[in-house]
Amino acid sequence: MSGAALKMEMGMNALACTSEWEFSLDLCGKNILVVGLGSTGLSVARFLSAMGANVSATDLRLPADLPSFDELTALGVEIEAGGHGSLMGRGSDMIVLSPGVDPSLSLVREALDKGIEVISEIELAARFIREPIIAVAGTNGKTTTTELLGEVLRRGGKSVFVGGNIGTPAIEYLSSGEQADCCVLEVSSFQLEGVRQFRPHISILLNISADHLDRYAGFEEYADTKFRLFSTQQADDVAIVNIEDPVISGRLRATPLTPGVVPFRVSSSVGSSNGEDERGLSLDGSKIVYKRINGAVEEYEMSGIKLIGVDAGGVVATETVMAVIATAREMGISKEVIIDTVRSFKGLSHRLEFVRELKGVTYINDSKATNVGAMIKALDSVNGPVVLLAGGVDKGGDYLVAYDIIKEKVSRLILIGEASKKMQEAFTGAAKIELATSFADGVKRAARAAITGDTVLLSPACSSFDEFGSYAERGDTFKSLVMEL
């Protein structure tokens, strides 16, 4: 059992500062402020309290809207609800930001100017985790990759903690008492903003396309944040990267990475980041070919895989499978276990999820596609004509980059939500466009427009917050409406 879990189980907060703790970072008696009390912030506050820190927390919501208010107060956590004010300026030794908190807040900048360390939850967790960390990053496909990789490792005999941005905060591993062989963590750009010592043994970067530009000064800053994934890796670590992604390959040419690089690309040949050899993974018909560093060549037959898009050479699904193969082999998992697991894996809800076929029309829920790059990859992964249902809350991306693929694959574009007018301007001339009055109206319009052989694809390229509380709620609503047709 980890130290934090043992102490929580015994209820011995008073012993948090004894010499028995094996951790290198001593939190005992430190004044630590947690900003944001969502699920991640709550887990951080619990952990810090158990480790003997003097914990305070601040959140924009009022006490009545904080389910954790009474629990944290009972733990001795001082809470400032309804805004970020006086606690931000008090003598903190460290500030831990929840993923949803923008680090450009003036009060955060003031803390940095005072020399106060500001980190993310995943950075805090990584300072205590002693097991190898496998970190999965990318604009699109990282959740499916994380889940599939975790399943492959488990079937290969490994004890695995799967968490991070995927839903269970990494800090929960330290509180759970779990003893894993490794931790597979999905990491977002928001989490990577606050890393300093975070060092994955294996890092995976699937792709980089425009997203969250409402948070960043521009695309370059967003891409820079993704590359923080590699910032502390060393020569004995591994970086598994999509060398075919133009943003990734351009940056690798400019600044080669320190760890060993395993490149992959969804095409017929693979080149390393420096062009010296052809190691890595590439697609040859229905097979993925893996030319390993030791000279061995392995082939993985992809026929029969249930992930949408793989049989058709779909981009996101194939990137996922390649990254999983490379990582699993680095972790000593057999080729047979990898193939069997990948073939039985059906994917995740709201990520190119098959809903039903009705009168020759296939309905696919890709509600997780909250940016333009994800929508493009979804369209790449679907065969035949598409009736596309898109829109929601605009996130600042450039819709014009999807113009060509919409013109090529979309027979009818049904637009919904706040971004519909902006998207209509961008895609006029690429496809027949209809503006829906609501999400339900959009689904009805898409069903009416589709004919035998078409695919109705929900791939919004926008966030869901105009009509829904989350992309999951939007996807569930889509599935319910489709099943009622």
N, C-alpha and C positions, 0 to 999 in steps of 0.2 A: 504494500500500500504506500502511496506517496505520502510525503510529510504532511502536506495540507490536509489530505483526506483523513489521515490518522488523527490529527489534532481535532478536526471537525467531529469525527466519530466519538472522541473521548470528551469533547466539550471543554478542552483545557486551554482556553485562550490565554490564560495567565502565564502559560509556559511557552508562549510563542518565541521568547527570546533566549531560551536555553541553548546550550552549546550542542545539543544533540542533532540540530537541523543540518542536513547535508548540503543545503543550497548555498550557492556562492553569493547570491544577492540577499543581503540582510534588510528586511522590511520592518523589523521590529522598532516600534517607536517613531517611525517616519510619518510625516504628515503628507498624506496622499489624497488628491482630489480626483474624483471620478466625474467626468462630464458626460451626461446622458445616461438615463436609467431605463433603457430598453432591456431586452434580454441579455445583451452582452454586458452592459454597464452593471446590471444586477449581479451577474456572475462574477465580475471583477470586484465589486464591493464586498461580496461574500468572501471571496478568496483573500483579499487584503485584510479584512477584519480577522479572519482565522489566522493569518500570519502575524498578527500583533501590530499592524499599522494603525495609526490614528486616521480614520477614514472620514472624509466628507464627500458629499455628492451634490450635484446641481442639475436641474432639469427644467425645461421650459414649461412642462405641464404642472398643473396645480396638484396639491396633495391628494385630492379626491380622485384624480385621474391616474395616480401612480399605485398600481396594485401592490408594489413592493414597499410602500411607505412605512407601514407598521412593522414589517419584518426587519427592515434596515434600522429603523429607530431602536428596536429592541436589541440590535447588535451594537448599538452605540454610535451608529453612523449619523453624523449631522447632515441634514438635508436642507438644501435651499431650493424650493419649488417655485415655479412661476417665472423663472428667468435666470440668466447667468449674471450674477452681480457680485455681491460682497465677497463670497467665498473664493472667487477667481483671483482676487487680489491679495488674499491672505497668505501667510508664509508657508506655502507648499514646498515640499522637497521634490515632488513629482506630480505630474498631471497625466491621467490616462483618459484619452478621448475615445468615446464610442464611435463606431464607423460612420454614423449619420451626422456627426458633428464636424462642421467645416473648420479646418485648422487655420483659415484666414481670418477668423473672428478676431476683433481687435484685442480682446482680453487674452486670447491665446498668444498673440504676437507680443503683448506686453510681458507675459510670463516668460517667453523665450528671451526677450531683451534683458530680463532679470537673471538669466542663467538657469531658470527652472527647466528641468528635463520634461519634455512633452512626448509621450509615446502612445502607441496603439495597444489594444488588448492583446493582439497576436504577438507583439514584441514582448510584452510582459510575460506571457505564457512561455515563449521560446527561451527566456532567460532561466526558466526552471525545468523545462522538459529536457531529460537526459537521453531519451531515445531518438533515433534518426527521424528527421522530419522530411517528408516528401511534400513539396508545395506546388499546387496547381494554379496557374494564373492564365489569363487571357480574357479578351472581351467577350467571346462566345464559346460555349461548349465546356466550360470548366466544371460545372456541377455534374454533368453526366460523366466526364472523365474521372472526377474524384470518386463518385459512387462506384463506377465500374472497376477502377483500380483497387478500391477497398475490397470489393468482392473477389477479384482475382487473387489478391494477396491472402485473403481468408481461406479460399479454397486451396491455396498452395501451402497451407499450414501455418500461416503467420497470424499472430494476434495483432489486431489493427484497431486503432482509434481513428475514426473518420469524423472530421468536423471543420471548424473554421467558418468561413462565410456561408457554407452550405446549410447552416442552421444551428449546430451545437458549437458554442464558442470554444476555442482551443483551451481556454483557462479551465473549462469543465473537466478536461482530462486530469488535471492536477487535483481536482476535488472529488473525483469519482472512485478512487481506489483501484482503478484499472491498471494492470501491468501489461502494456502492449510491447510488441517487438518494434513497432514504428507508428508514427502519426502521419496520416494523410490529411493535409489541410488545404481546403480551397481558400485562396487569398484574393481579395479584391484590391482595386487601386486605393480605395479609402483606407484599407488596413495597411497597405504598403507605404502610405504617406508617413506613418509614424514608426517605421522600423529603423533600428540603429545597429543592433547586434544579431538580428534574426538571420540565422544561417541554415538553410535547408541542405541536407545531404544530397537530395535530388530535387532540382527545380524543373518545372515544366511550363513553357510559355507557348500557348496554342496559336494565338493570333492577336493582332492589335488593330482595331478599327475605331472610328470616332464614337465616343460615348461619354456621358456625364460632362459634356462641355458647358453645362450650366454651373458646374462646380469648379472647372479649371479655366485658367487664362486662355488656353487654346489647346489644340491637339498635341503639340510638342510637349507641353507640360504633362498632359495625360500619359503620353507614351513614356516620358522620363520616369513617371511614377511606376509604371509596369516594370521597367528595367531595374528598379530597386530590388527586385526579386533576386538578382545575382550579386548585389553589392558587397556581400560579405562572404560569398562562396570562395573556396580555396581550391588548389590544384587537385586534391583528392576527392572533391565533390563532382557532381555531374549536372550538366545543363542540357535538357532535352528541348529542342527548339524547332519551330516551324520555319525552316530556312526559305520556304517559298513565299512566306508573308513578306511583302516589300518593305514594310516598316521595320520588321525584325532583321531582315537580311541587310538592309542599309545601315542599321546601327551596328551590327556585328562587323561589317567591313570597316567601319570607322573606329570601333573600339572592340577588339577581340576580348572574349570573356576569359577569366582566370580558370574556371573549372573545365574539366573535360567536356567537350561538346558532342552530343549525339544529335545530328540533324535529321529532320524528316520533311518530306514534301509529298503532296498528292499529285505526283506526276511520274514519268517513266524513269527518271534518273535522280540521283541525289548527290549533291556536292557538299563538302564540309564548309564551315564558316570561312575558312581561308583558302578553299579551292585546292588543297594539296592532295585530296583523295576523294573517293566516292563512297565512303562509309555512311551508314545511316539507313533510313527506311524510305522506300519509294513504292509506288503502285505499278504492278505489271499485270494488266488485265484484271482478273478477279483475285490476284494474289498480292499480298504485301511482302516485299523482299527486304530483309534486314541484313545488311552487310556490317558485321560487328567489328569492333576495334581489333579484336584478336585474329581477324581474317576469316572467321567462319561466316558462311552465308546460310541464312534460314529463310524458309518460305512459309507463309501463313495464308491458307485458303480462306477467303472471305465469303464464299457463297454460303447461304443459310443463316447469315447473321440477321437478327431481327431489328437492329437499329435502323430506322428509316434513313435512306440515303446511301447506305454502304453498298448494297447490291448495284445501285445506279452510279456508284462513284461519287456519292454525295460528300461535300467538303467537310462539314462539321463532324459527321459520324466517322469518317475515315481519319481525320486528324486525331480524334479521340482514340480510336483503335491503335493507331501508330504510337501515340504517346504511351498508352497502356502497355503495349508490347515491350517497348524500350525500357520502361521503368520496371516492369515485372521481371524481365530478364536480368536487369542490374541487381534486383533483389533475390535472384536465385530461383525464381519460379519456372517450372518446366514449360516447354512449348505446348505440351498436350493440355495442361491445366489452363493455360491462357486461351487456347482455341475453344475448349469446351465451355469455359465461362463466358467468353464473349458471345458465342453462338446462342447461349441460353438467356442472355441479358436483353430485356425488352425495352430498356430506356426508362426515362422518368416522366412524370406527369408534366404537362405544359411545355415540353421540349420536343417538338416534332412528334407529338403523341397521336397515334391513330385513334380516331373516335368511332367512326362507323363508315360503311359503304351503303349508300341508298340510291337505288335506281341507276347504278353505274357511276355514281359520283362518290369520290373519296373525301372524307372530312378529316382535317388534321389540325390539331390544337398546338400552336407554337406561341402561346401567350407570353412565355419567358423572353421572347424576342423583343426587348425593350429599346433596341437601337437599330440604326439603319444597317450596320454590318451584319447583325443577326438575321435581319429580314433577307438580305442578299444571300446569305449562306443557306437559309431555309429554301429559297427559290432554287438555288443550285441543287438542292437535295431532292427535289420533287420532279418526277417525270410528267410530261404531258401538259396541256393547257391548265392554267391556274386562274381561279376566281379568288382574288386576294382581298382579305378584310384587314384593313390597317387603320392606324390613327390612335389618338388618345391625347396625352399631354406631351407637348414638344419638349425635347431635352437639349435642343441647340445643335443637333447634327445637320449635316448637309444632305438633304434628300436627293439632290441631283445625281449623286454617285450611284443611285439605284436605277436611274432612268433607263439605261440600256437593257438591263436584265428584265425590267418590267415590260419594256417594249417587246422583248424576245419571248417572254413566257406567260405574261398576264393577259387574259382575254377580257376581263372585267375587273376594275378596281373599285371596291366599296370602301368609302372613307367615313370614319366616325370620329367624334370627339373634337376637342379644342384645336387640334393640329390639322383638321381636315382641309381648311381653306389653304393653309401653307403647302400642304402636300398636293392639293389640286393644282396649285400654280406650278409646282415643280414637275408634275407628271402629265400635264396637259400635252397631248400628242403621243404619249407612250401607250395609252390604253383607254378604253371607254371607261369613264368615271361616273360614279353615282355618289351623292352625298346622303348619308343616312341620318335620320333624326334622332336615333338612339342606337345603342348596341344591339338590342333585340331586333330593331328594324333592319340593321345592317346584316344580321344573320339571315333574316327572311329574304332580303334582296339578293344575297349571295346564293341562296338555295334556288331562287327563281331564275337566276342568270346561268347557273351551271347546267351542262348537258352531259350525257353519257361520255365517260372518258376524262372528264374534268376533275380537278382537285380543288375543293374549297379549303383555303389555307388561312387560318388566323395567324398572322405574323405582324404585329402592330407597328414595330419600329418606334414605339412611344411608351411612356409609362402609363399606368392605369388609373392614376389618381383623380381624373375628372369624374369618373362614374363608379370606380371600384376602390376598395381598400388595398388591393394588391394584385399583382399579375396572376396569382393563384385563384383569387376570387373571379377575376375576368375569365380565366381558362375554364373554371368549373361552370360558370354561367354559359359559356359557349357550348360546353359538352351537354349541359342540360337542354339548351335550346335545340341543339342538333338532334338529340334523342327524341325530342317532341315533334320533329318534322314528320 
